[in-house]
Amino acid sequence: MSKSNRGAMDIGCPACDATVNTSVPPGPGIVEESDSNRLRGSETVCRSCGHELELYYY
């Protein structure tokens, strides 16, 4: 069985309140002694109304 490198996440669409299922790749999190604390982003689209959603994560 293979393991996915992406975490599944359900978010609510602010335009129509539909549930949007998306995924984000794993990140290092917030690491105090590293330059890897960069905020990353991902985009997805609500399949119900077409609203674009932007996700930001570490």
GILIN-V161740 format. One record per residue. RES is the residue in one letter. PHI is phi in whole degrees, 0 to 359 (999 if undefined). D_LAST is the distance of its C-alpha to the last C-alpha in whole Angstrom. Layout:
# GILIN-V161740
RES,PHI,D_LAST ; RES,PHI,D_LAST
This chain:
# GILIN-V161740
M,999,27 ; S,268,24 ; K,250,21 ; S,284,18 ; N,269,15 ; R,240,13 ; G,265,13 ; A,284,15 ; M,214,15 ; D,257,17 ; I,231,17 ; G,265,20 ; C,285,21 ; P,288,22 ; A,275,25 ; C,228,27 ; D,67,25 ; A,287,25 ; T,271,22 ; V,250,20 ; N,262,19 ; T,217,16 ; S,221,13 ; V,232,10 ; P,289,10 ; P,293,9 ; G,229,6 ; P,283,7 ; G,78,5 ; I,269,6 ; V,242,9 ; E,297,12 ; E,262,14 ; S,226,12 ; D,271,12 ; S,272,8 ; N,278,6 ; R,286,6 ; L,290,5 ; R,247,6 ; G,223,9 ; S,212,11 ; E,241,15 ; T,212,17 ; V,235,21 ; C,291,23 ; R,286,25 ; S,277,28 ; C,236,28 ; G,87,26 ; H,295,23 ; E,278,20 ; L,242,17 ; E,247,14 ; L,249,10 ; Y,237,7 ; Y,206,4 ; Y,257,0
